[in-house]
Amino acid sequence: MSDYKVKKSDAEWRAQLDPMQFEVTRHAATERAFTGQYWDHFVDGAYRCICCGAKLFESSTKFDAGCGWPSYSQAVDDSSIERVVDKSHGMVRVEVRCNNCGAHLGHVFDDGPAPTGERFCINSAAIDFEPR
Protein backbone atom coordinates (compact mmCIF):
# COMPACT_ATOMS: atom_id res chain seq x y z
CA MET A 1 0.00 0.00 0.00
CA SER A 2 1.27 3.43 -0.90
CA ASP A 3 1.98 6.13 1.61
CA TYR A 4 -0.82 8.43 0.48
CA LYS A 5 -0.45 12.22 0.68
CA VAL A 6 -4.07 12.70 1.79
CA LYS A 7 -4.95 10.78 4.96
CA LYS A 8 -8.19 11.02 6.93
CA SER A 9 -10.00 8.91 9.49
CA ASP A 10 -13.15 7.00 8.59
CA ALA A 11 -15.14 9.62 10.53
CA GLU A 12 -13.59 12.43 8.46
CA TRP A 13 -14.31 10.58 5.18
CA ARG A 14 -17.91 9.88 6.30
CA ALA A 15 -18.41 13.58 7.04
CA GLN A 16 -17.11 14.56 3.57
CA LEU A 17 -18.75 11.91 1.38
CA ASP A 18 -22.29 10.68 0.83
CA PRO A 19 -22.94 7.05 1.90
CA MET A 20 -22.42 5.56 -1.59
CA GLN A 21 -19.23 7.57 -2.18
CA PHE A 22 -17.92 6.43 1.19
CA GLU A 23 -18.68 2.73 0.62
CA VAL A 24 -17.19 2.76 -2.88
CA THR A 25 -14.03 4.79 -2.22
CA ARG A 26 -13.16 3.71 1.31
CA HIS A 27 -14.51 0.12 1.37
CA ALA A 28 -14.17 -0.92 -2.32
CA ALA A 29 -17.91 -1.34 -2.88
CA THR A 30 -19.31 -1.17 -6.42
CA GLU A 31 -22.33 0.81 -7.55
CA ARG A 32 -24.90 -1.04 -9.67
CA ALA A 33 -24.31 -0.89 -13.43
CA PHE A 34 -26.16 1.83 -15.36
CA THR A 35 -27.01 3.76 -12.15
CA GLY A 36 -24.09 6.17 -11.71
CA GLN A 37 -24.27 9.74 -12.91
CA TYR A 38 -21.30 9.44 -15.32
CA TRP A 39 -21.78 6.08 -17.08
CA ASP A 40 -23.33 7.77 -20.15
CA HIS A 41 -21.86 11.25 -19.61
CA PHE A 42 -19.91 12.62 -22.60
CA VAL A 43 -18.94 16.26 -22.03
CA ASP A 44 -15.51 17.87 -22.55
CA GLY A 45 -13.58 18.09 -19.29
CA ALA A 46 -11.73 16.13 -16.62
CA TYR A 47 -12.76 13.57 -14.04
CA ARG A 48 -11.31 14.03 -10.56
CA CYS A 49 -11.16 11.92 -7.41
CA ILE A 50 -14.28 12.59 -5.31
CA CYS A 51 -12.17 12.31 -2.15
CA CYS A 52 -9.16 14.54 -2.82
CA GLY A 53 -9.76 16.27 -6.16
CA ALA A 54 -6.76 14.74 -7.95
CA LYS A 55 -7.20 14.72 -11.74
CA LEU A 56 -7.56 11.10 -12.87
CA PHE A 57 -9.09 10.90 -16.37
CA GLU A 58 -9.71 13.18 -19.36
CA SER A 59 -13.00 13.10 -21.25
CA SER A 60 -11.03 12.53 -24.48
CA THR A 61 -10.17 9.00 -23.24
CA LYS A 62 -13.76 8.13 -22.19
CA PHE A 63 -15.66 5.62 -24.31
CA ASP A 64 -18.88 3.62 -24.16
CA ALA A 65 -17.85 0.09 -23.25
CA GLY A 66 -21.47 -0.99 -22.80
CA CYS A 67 -20.72 -2.17 -19.27
CA GLY A 68 -22.76 0.43 -17.36
CA TRP A 69 -19.84 2.19 -15.70
CA PRO A 70 -17.68 5.07 -16.91
CA SER A 71 -14.86 3.62 -19.01
CA TYR A 72 -11.57 5.24 -19.99
CA SER A 73 -8.71 3.98 -22.15
CA GLN A 74 -6.04 5.58 -19.95
CA ALA A 75 -5.46 7.66 -16.84
CA VAL A 76 -4.12 11.23 -17.10
CA ASP A 77 -0.72 9.77 -16.25
CA ASP A 78 0.62 6.61 -14.65
CA SER A 79 1.43 8.41 -11.41
CA SER A 80 -2.20 9.45 -10.81
CA ILE A 81 -3.41 5.91 -10.17
CA GLU A 82 -2.24 2.88 -8.24
CA ARG A 83 -2.82 -0.67 -9.50
CA VAL A 84 -3.40 -3.36 -6.88
CA VAL A 85 -4.04 -7.07 -7.50
CA ASP A 86 -7.54 -7.85 -6.20
CA LYS A 87 -8.31 -11.52 -5.46
CA SER A 88 -11.73 -10.91 -3.88
CA HIS A 89 -15.02 -12.46 -5.03
CA GLY A 90 -13.27 -15.53 -6.46
CA MET A 91 -11.61 -13.53 -9.25
CA VAL A 92 -8.20 -12.05 -9.98
CA ARG A 93 -8.56 -8.46 -11.15
CA VAL A 94 -6.51 -5.29 -11.02
CA GLU A 95 -8.02 -2.71 -8.69
CA VAL A 96 -7.46 0.96 -9.49
CA ARG A 97 -6.97 3.45 -6.66
CA CYS A 98 -6.26 7.17 -6.51
CA ASN A 99 -2.53 7.43 -5.87
CA ASN A 100 -3.05 10.63 -3.85
CA CYS A 101 -5.54 9.38 -1.22
CA GLY A 102 -6.01 5.63 -1.79
CA ALA A 103 -9.66 5.89 -2.87
CA HIS A 104 -10.98 2.76 -4.59
CA LEU A 105 -12.01 3.83 -8.10
CA GLY A 106 -12.79 0.56 -9.88
CA HIS A 107 -10.79 -1.94 -11.92
CA VAL A 108 -8.72 -1.99 -15.11
CA PHE A 109 -9.12 -4.71 -17.75
CA ASP A 110 -7.17 -5.57 -20.90
CA ASP A 111 -10.15 -5.40 -23.26
CA GLY A 112 -10.07 -1.69 -24.11
CA PRO A 113 -9.53 0.12 -27.40
CA ALA A 114 -6.24 0.93 -29.12
CA PRO A 115 -3.72 2.31 -28.53
CA THR A 116 -3.63 1.22 -24.85
CA GLY A 117 -5.85 -1.87 -25.00
CA GLU A 118 -6.98 -1.01 -21.47
CA ARG A 119 -10.43 -0.30 -20.05
CA PHE A 120 -10.53 1.55 -16.77
CA CYS A 121 -13.97 0.65 -15.41
CA ILE A 122 -14.64 3.35 -12.80
CA ASN A 123 -17.48 3.92 -10.34
CA SER A 124 -19.29 7.24 -10.85
CA ALA A 125 -19.43 7.53 -7.04
CA ALA A 126 -15.61 7.74 -6.97
CA ILE A 127 -15.27 10.69 -9.34
CA ASP A 128 -16.40 14.24 -9.90
CA PHE A 129 -16.54 16.03 -13.23
CA GLU A 130 -14.91 19.37 -14.05
CA PRO A 131 -16.16 20.80 -17.38
CA ARG A 132 -13.63 22.50 -19.65
N, CA, C and O of each residue as an XYZ file, in Angstrom:
528
protein
N       0.849     -1.192      0.000
C       0.000      0.000      0.000
C       0.887      1.246      0.000
O       1.879      1.325      0.726
N       0.521      2.174     -0.797
C       1.270      3.428     -0.896
C       1.129      4.250      0.369
O       0.201      4.071      1.158
N       2.069      5.147      0.535
C       1.982      6.129      1.609
C       1.285      7.345      0.996
O       1.932      8.207      0.401
N      -0.030      7.406      1.147
C      -0.825      8.429      0.478
C      -0.615      9.807      1.082
O      -0.450      9.944      2.294
N      -0.622     10.831      0.228
C      -0.452     12.222      0.677
C      -1.647     12.676      1.509
O      -1.476     13.350      2.525
N      -2.853     12.310      1.082
C      -4.070     12.702      1.795
C      -4.497     11.543      2.690
O      -4.762     10.441      2.209
N      -4.561     11.800      3.989
C      -4.953     10.781      4.961
C      -6.021     11.363      5.869
O      -5.870     12.463      6.401
N      -7.106     10.611      6.040
C      -8.190     11.023      6.929
C      -8.728      9.792      7.644
O      -8.563      8.667      7.172
N      -9.360     10.008      8.764
C     -10.000      8.910      9.492
C     -11.311      8.545      8.799
O     -11.818      9.309      7.977
N     -11.851      7.388      9.129
C     -13.149      7.001      8.586
C     -14.207      8.053      8.925
O     -15.056      8.366      8.091
N     -14.161      8.592     10.123
C     -15.138      9.620     10.531
C     -15.019     10.865      9.651
O     -16.028     11.459      9.273
N     -13.794     11.254      9.330
C     -13.592     12.426      8.463
C     -14.098     12.150      7.050
O     -14.730     13.010      6.437
N     -13.818     10.934      6.522
C     -14.307     10.581      5.184
C     -15.834     10.540      5.171
O     -16.457     11.025      4.227
N     -16.443      9.961      6.218
C     -17.910      9.884      6.298
C     -18.545     11.276      6.297
O     -19.603     11.483      5.703
N     -17.895     12.218      6.960
C     -18.415     13.584      7.037
C     -18.329     14.284      5.676
O     -19.149     15.148      5.366
N     -17.343     13.910      4.873
C     -17.106     14.556      3.573
C     -17.933     13.950      2.453
O     -18.368     14.668      1.552
N     -18.157     12.649      2.491
C     -18.751     11.908      1.382
C     -20.176     11.467      1.681
O     -20.562     11.306      2.838
N     -20.963     11.271      0.603
C     -22.285     10.681      0.835
C     -22.090      9.174      1.068
O     -21.007      8.653      0.800
N     -23.117      8.468      1.560
C     -22.939      7.047      1.904
C     -22.416      6.172      0.762
O     -21.563      5.316      0.996
N     -22.903      6.365     -0.464
C     -22.423      5.556     -1.592
C     -20.961      5.888     -1.905
O     -20.154      4.982     -2.117
N     -20.618      7.167     -1.934
C     -19.232      7.566     -2.182
C     -18.302      6.960     -1.136
O     -17.212      6.488     -1.460
N     -18.739      6.976      0.110
C     -17.917      6.428      1.192
C     -17.714      4.922      1.008
O     -16.586      4.436      1.088
N     -18.791      4.189      0.763
C     -18.682      2.733      0.620
C     -17.814      2.357     -0.578
O     -16.999      1.438     -0.493
N     -17.987      3.064     -1.689
C     -17.191      2.760     -2.884
C     -15.722      3.101     -2.674
O     -14.856      2.250     -2.875
N     -15.432      4.334     -2.272
C     -14.035      4.788     -2.223
C     -13.247      4.268     -1.032
O     -12.047      4.022     -1.148
N     -13.895      4.097      0.104
C     -13.159      3.715      1.308
C     -13.271      2.228      1.630
O     -12.444      1.694      2.369
N     -14.309      1.538      1.069
C     -14.510      0.116      1.366
C     -14.600     -0.743      0.111
O     -15.002     -1.905      0.188
N     -14.232     -0.189     -1.048
C     -14.167     -0.916     -2.323
C     -15.494     -1.544     -2.735
O     -15.511     -2.607     -3.355
N     -16.603     -0.893     -2.396
C     -17.909     -1.342     -2.879
C     -18.017     -0.986     -4.364
O     -17.164     -0.280     -4.902
N     -19.067     -1.478     -5.018
C     -19.314     -1.173     -6.423
C     -20.765     -0.742     -6.580
O     -21.681     -1.404     -6.092
N     -20.958      0.381     -7.272
C     -22.331      0.806     -7.553
C     -22.927     -0.113     -8.612
O     -22.189     -0.725     -9.385
N     -24.245     -0.217     -8.656
C     -24.898     -1.039     -9.669
C     -24.666     -0.446    -11.059
O     -24.629      0.772    -11.230
N     -24.511     -1.327    -12.043
C     -24.310     -0.890    -13.432
C     -25.480     -0.030    -13.894
O     -26.623     -0.244    -13.489
N     -25.180      0.939    -14.739
C     -26.164      1.832    -15.363
C     -26.902      2.724    -14.359
O     -27.975      3.239    -14.672
N     -26.343      2.914    -13.155
C     -27.008      3.756    -12.153
C     -26.215      5.010    -11.808
O     -26.792      5.975    -11.307
N     -24.918      5.021    -12.060
C     -24.086      6.167    -11.705
C     -24.292      7.343    -12.640
O     -24.700      7.178    -13.790
N     -24.004      8.531    -12.132
C     -24.268      9.743    -12.913
C     -23.363      9.917    -14.133
O     -23.693     10.705    -15.020
N     -22.234      9.209    -14.209
C     -21.303      9.435    -15.317
C     -21.191      8.296    -16.318
O     -20.391      8.394    -17.248
N     -21.958      7.216    -16.170
C     -21.782      6.079    -17.083
C     -22.062      6.462    -18.529
O     -21.411      5.944    -19.436
N     -23.025      7.365    -18.764
C     -23.329      7.771    -20.146
C     -23.134      9.274    -20.331
O     -23.856      9.918    -21.092
N     -22.164      9.811    -19.635
C     -21.862     11.254    -19.612
C     -20.707     11.526    -20.565
O     -19.601     11.027    -20.354
N     -20.949     12.315    -21.616
C     -19.908     12.617    -22.598
C     -19.850     14.118    -22.828
O     -20.458     14.630    -23.768
N     -19.126     14.817    -21.981
C     -18.940     16.262    -22.032
C     -17.439     16.508    -21.923
O     -16.739     15.750    -21.251
N     -16.935     17.555    -22.574
C     -15.508     17.871    -22.546
C     -15.090     18.337    -21.154
O     -15.680     19.262    -20.596
N     -14.077     17.696    -20.608
C     -13.578     18.087    -19.292
C     -12.724     16.997    -18.677
O     -12.215     16.116    -19.369
N     -12.577     17.074    -17.357
C     -11.733     16.134    -16.623
C     -12.527     15.510    -15.479
O     -13.441     16.119    -14.923
N     -12.154     14.295    -15.152
C     -12.762     13.572    -14.037
C     -11.739     13.518    -12.905
O     -10.592     13.114    -13.096
N     -12.184     13.935    -11.730
C     -11.313     14.033    -10.559
C     -11.766     13.092     -9.457
O     -12.927     12.684     -9.416
N     -10.858     12.752     -8.574
C     -11.165     11.919     -7.413
C     -12.170     12.657     -6.525
O     -11.958     13.821     -6.183
N     -13.255     11.987     -6.155
C     -14.280     12.589     -5.307
C     -13.738     12.874     -3.902
O     -14.257     13.738     -3.196
N     -12.701     12.149     -3.504
C     -12.166     12.307     -2.154
C     -11.167     13.452     -2.023
O     -11.233     14.231     -1.072
N     -10.243     13.556     -2.975
C      -9.156     14.536     -2.819
C      -9.039     15.530     -3.969
O      -8.257     16.477     -3.879
N      -9.792     15.339     -5.041
C      -9.755     16.271     -6.158
C      -8.651     16.057     -7.168
O      -8.523     16.835     -8.113
N      -7.842     15.011     -6.989
C      -6.759     14.744     -7.948
C      -7.346     14.436     -9.325
O      -8.326     13.699     -9.434
N      -6.746     15.000    -10.375
C      -7.197     14.720    -11.744
C      -6.795     13.294    -12.101
O      -5.636     12.908    -11.956
N      -7.781     12.510    -12.575
C      -7.564     11.098    -12.871
C      -7.722     10.743    -14.342
O      -6.903     10.010    -14.896
N      -8.786     11.268    -14.987
C      -9.095     10.898    -16.369
C      -9.554     12.121    -17.151
O     -10.170     13.031    -16.597
N      -9.248     12.130    -18.442
C      -9.712     13.177    -19.363
C     -10.894     12.638    -20.155
O     -10.950     11.450    -20.469
N     -11.833     13.515    -20.474
C     -13.001     13.095    -21.253
C     -12.602     12.553    -22.629
O     -13.324     11.737    -23.203
N     -11.467     12.997    -23.159
C     -11.025     12.532    -24.480
C     -10.690     11.036    -24.490
O     -10.620     10.432    -25.561
N     -10.480     10.429    -23.311
C     -10.171      9.000    -23.240
C     -11.379      8.173    -22.802
O     -11.267      6.959    -22.633
N     -12.539      8.823    -22.618
C     -13.755      8.129    -22.193
C     -14.425      7.502    -23.409
O     -14.462      8.097    -24.486
N     -14.955      6.294    -23.227
C     -15.658      5.618    -24.312
C     -16.792      4.779    -23.737
O     -16.794      4.453    -22.550
N     -17.749      4.435    -24.581
C     -18.880      3.620    -24.159
C     -18.513      2.150    -24.333
O     -18.497      1.626    -25.447
N     -18.221      1.497    -23.214
C     -17.849      0.086    -23.252
C     -19.083     -0.817    -23.162
O     -18.982     -2.035    -23.308
N     -20.252     -0.207    -22.920
C     -21.468     -0.988    -22.802
C     -21.606     -1.733    -21.494
O     -22.491     -2.577    -21.353
N     -20.740     -1.435    -20.527
C     -20.724     -2.174    -19.266
C     -21.554     -1.517    -18.161
O     -21.835     -2.144    -17.140
N     -21.949     -0.248    -18.363
C     -22.762      0.428    -17.362
C     -21.988      1.270    -16.375
O     -22.577      1.860    -15.470
N     -20.683      1.334    -16.534
C     -19.837      2.188    -15.700
C     -18.999      3.082    -16.615
O     -18.734      2.724    -17.762
N     -18.588      4.233    -16.112
C     -17.684      5.073    -16.910
C     -16.429      4.281    -17.275
O     -15.838      3.619    -16.423
N     -16.030      4.351    -18.531
C     -14.859      3.615    -19.006
C     -13.901      4.564    -19.716
O     -14.314      5.420    -20.498
N     -12.625      4.394    -19.430
C     -11.570      5.241    -19.988
C     -10.463      4.341    -20.515
O     -10.218      3.264    -19.972
N      -9.791      4.787    -21.578
C      -8.708      3.982    -22.146
C      -7.366      4.237    -21.466
O      -6.423      3.464    -21.636
N      -7.282      5.319    -20.697
C      -6.045      5.580    -19.953
C      -6.284      6.642    -18.894
O      -7.214      7.442    -18.992
N      -5.428      6.634    -17.881
C      -5.461      7.659    -16.837
C      -4.710      8.887    -17.345
O      -4.022      8.809    -18.363
N      -4.831     10.021    -16.652
C      -4.125     11.229    -17.101
C      -2.627     10.987    -17.148
O      -1.950     11.480    -18.051
N      -2.105     10.245    -16.202
C      -0.718      9.767    -16.255
C      -0.591      8.602    -15.282
O      -1.421      8.429    -14.390
N       0.457      7.809    -15.465
C       0.622      6.607    -14.650
C       0.761      6.902    -13.162
O       0.441      6.053    -12.330
N       1.231      8.090    -12.822
C       1.431      8.407    -11.406
C       0.142      8.817    -10.694
O       0.132      8.941     -9.470
N      -0.943      9.029    -11.438
C      -2.199      9.452    -10.813
C      -2.979      8.287    -10.213
O      -3.833      8.487     -9.349
N      -2.689      7.082    -10.666
C      -3.409      5.910    -10.171
C      -2.437      4.864     -9.638
O      -1.256      4.833     -9.985
N      -2.982      4.014     -8.786
C      -2.245      2.876     -8.243
C      -2.976      1.617     -8.685
O      -4.205      1.563     -8.638
N      -2.239      0.617     -9.108
C      -2.819     -0.667     -9.502
C      -2.504     -1.689     -8.413
O      -1.356     -1.838     -7.995
N      -3.547     -2.393     -7.959
C      -3.403     -3.362     -6.880
C      -4.099     -4.655     -7.294
O      -5.256     -4.623     -7.712
N      -3.416     -5.789     -7.185
C      -4.038     -7.069     -7.503
C      -5.146     -7.332     -6.491
O      -4.929     -7.267     -5.281
N      -6.341     -7.631     -7.009
C      -7.540     -7.850     -6.199
C      -7.993     -9.291     -6.415
O      -8.403     -9.657     -7.517
N      -7.919    -10.107     -5.365
C      -8.307    -11.519     -5.464
C      -9.632    -11.790     -4.753
O      -9.923    -12.930     -4.391
N     -10.439    -10.739     -4.553
C     -11.729    -10.910     -3.878
C     -12.786    -11.478     -4.824
O     -12.608    -11.468     -6.042
N     -13.865    -11.963     -4.268
C     -15.016    -12.462     -5.030
C     -14.659    -13.592     -5.991
O     -15.303    -13.750     -7.028
N     -13.635    -14.379     -5.654
C     -13.267    -15.535     -6.456
C     -12.678    -15.201     -7.820
O     -12.666    -16.043     -8.718
N     -12.187    -13.962     -7.976
C     -11.614    -13.530     -9.253
C     -10.236    -12.924     -9.000
O      -9.903    -12.567     -7.870
N      -9.449    -12.813    -10.048
C      -8.204    -12.051     -9.976
C      -8.371    -10.879    -10.932
O      -8.477    -11.057    -12.146
N      -8.392     -9.678    -10.361
C      -8.561     -8.460    -11.149
C      -7.501     -7.461    -10.703
O      -6.776     -7.698     -9.737
N      -7.419     -6.348    -11.417
C      -6.510     -5.286    -11.020
C      -7.357     -4.097    -10.570
O      -8.021     -3.439    -11.370
N      -7.310     -3.849     -9.276
C      -8.017     -2.713     -8.688
C      -7.280     -1.431     -9.036
O      -6.053     -1.417     -9.134
N      -8.037     -0.354     -9.222
C      -7.457      0.955     -9.490
C      -7.813      1.860     -8.319
O      -8.977      1.972     -7.934
N      -6.784      2.510     -7.755
C      -6.969      3.453     -6.658
C      -6.358      4.800     -7.013
O      -5.438      4.886     -7.826
N      -6.886      5.855     -6.389
C      -6.264      7.174     -6.506
C      -4.924      7.102     -5.792
O      -4.858      6.690     -4.634
N      -3.871      7.494     -6.466
C      -2.533      7.427     -5.872
C      -2.295      8.539     -4.856
O      -1.290      8.516     -4.145
N      -3.202      9.511     -4.776
C      -3.052     10.631     -3.851
C      -3.687     10.339     -2.488
O      -3.164     10.761     -1.456
N      -4.829      9.609     -2.483
C      -5.543      9.385     -1.223
C      -5.945      7.928     -0.984
O      -6.480      7.603      0.076
N      -5.691      7.047     -1.959
C      -6.012      5.632     -1.787
C      -7.453      5.264     -2.052
O      -7.857      4.135     -1.774
N      -8.250      6.192     -2.587
C      -9.656      5.891     -2.867
C      -9.782      4.773     -3.893
O      -9.112      4.789     -4.926
N     -10.647      3.800     -3.601
C     -10.975      2.764     -4.589
C     -11.778      3.432     -5.701
O     -12.772      4.109     -5.439
N     -11.342      3.238     -6.938
C     -12.013      3.832     -8.096
C     -12.790      2.793     -8.890
O     -13.904      3.056     -9.341
N     -12.205      1.620     -9.059
C     -12.789      0.561     -9.877
C     -11.710     -0.438    -10.224
O     -10.849     -0.750     -9.402
N     -11.759     -0.948    -11.467
C     -10.785     -1.937    -11.925
C     -10.345     -1.606    -13.348
O     -11.025     -0.874    -14.067
N      -9.202     -2.156    -13.740
C      -8.722     -1.994    -15.112
C      -8.628     -3.377    -15.746
O      -8.165     -4.336    -15.130
N      -9.083     -3.451    -16.999
C      -9.117     -4.707    -17.755
C      -8.359     -4.518    -19.064
O      -8.146     -3.393    -19.516
N      -7.958     -5.631    -19.662
C      -7.167     -5.568    -20.899
C      -8.020     -5.751    -22.146
O      -7.562     -6.325    -23.135
N      -9.263     -5.265    -22.104
C     -10.151     -5.400    -23.260
C     -10.597     -4.038    -23.810
O     -11.688     -3.910    -24.364
N      -9.747     -3.037    -23.650
C     -10.074     -1.691    -24.113
C      -9.609     -1.428    -25.539
O      -9.008     -2.292    -26.178
N      -9.893     -0.234    -26.025
C      -9.531      0.121    -27.402
C      -8.049      0.453    -27.560
O      -7.341      0.676    -26.578
N      -7.596      0.482    -28.804
C      -6.241      0.934    -29.123
C      -6.159      2.424    -28.782
O      -7.197      3.086    -28.799
N      -5.031      2.970    -28.483
C      -3.724      2.314    -28.531
C      -3.340      1.591    -27.240
O      -2.375      0.827    -27.248
N      -4.060      1.802    -26.124
C      -3.634      1.216    -24.849
C      -4.106     -0.216    -24.658
O      -3.425     -1.014    -24.013
N      -5.283     -0.552    -25.219
C      -5.853     -1.871    -25.003
C      -6.436     -2.035    -23.609
O      -6.841     -3.133    -23.224
N      -6.480     -0.935    -22.845
C      -6.981     -1.013    -21.474
C      -8.361     -0.364    -21.348
O      -8.707      0.562    -22.081
N      -9.138     -0.886    -20.387
C     -10.433     -0.302    -20.050
C     -10.469     -0.080    -18.547
O     -10.572     -1.024    -17.764
N     -10.382      1.185    -18.163
C     -10.525      1.551    -16.768
C     -12.018      1.659    -16.493
O     -12.674      2.584    -16.971
N     -12.548      0.731    -15.736
C     -13.966      0.648    -15.406
C     -14.126      1.292    -14.026
O     -13.750      0.703    -13.012
N     -14.684      2.494    -13.994
C     -14.642      3.354    -12.805
C     -16.049      3.620    -12.271
O     -16.975      3.850    -13.048
N     -16.207      3.591    -10.974
C     -17.481      3.920    -10.336
C     -17.724      5.421    -10.419
O     -16.838      6.214    -10.102
N     -18.933      5.817    -10.847
C     -19.294      7.243    -10.847
C     -19.171      7.844     -9.446
O     -18.808      9.011     -9.298
N     -19.471      7.052     -8.428
C     -19.427      7.535     -7.043
C     -18.020      7.901     -6.593
O     -17.853      8.569     -5.573
N     -16.998      7.469     -7.347
C     -15.613      7.739     -6.968
C     -15.037      8.975     -7.640
O     -13.922      9.394     -7.328
N     -15.802      9.562     -8.568
C     -15.267     10.686     -9.339
C     -16.220     11.876     -9.352
O     -17.410     11.756     -9.063
N     -15.656     13.016     -9.696
C     -16.404     14.244     -9.899
C     -15.971     14.797    -11.241
O     -14.842     14.561    -11.672
N     -16.835     15.519    -11.900
C     -16.540     16.032    -13.231
C     -16.284     17.532    -13.195
O     -17.000     18.286    -12.537
N     -15.257     17.945    -13.910
C     -14.912     19.368    -14.051
C     -14.984     19.712    -15.535
O     -14.100     19.330    -16.301
N     -16.039     20.437    -15.951
C     -16.155     20.796    -17.379
C     -15.031     21.730    -17.824
O     -14.503     22.511    -17.033
N     -14.677     21.633    -19.108
C     -13.634     22.497    -19.655
C     -14.247     23.785    -20.154
O     -13.535     24.655    -20.655
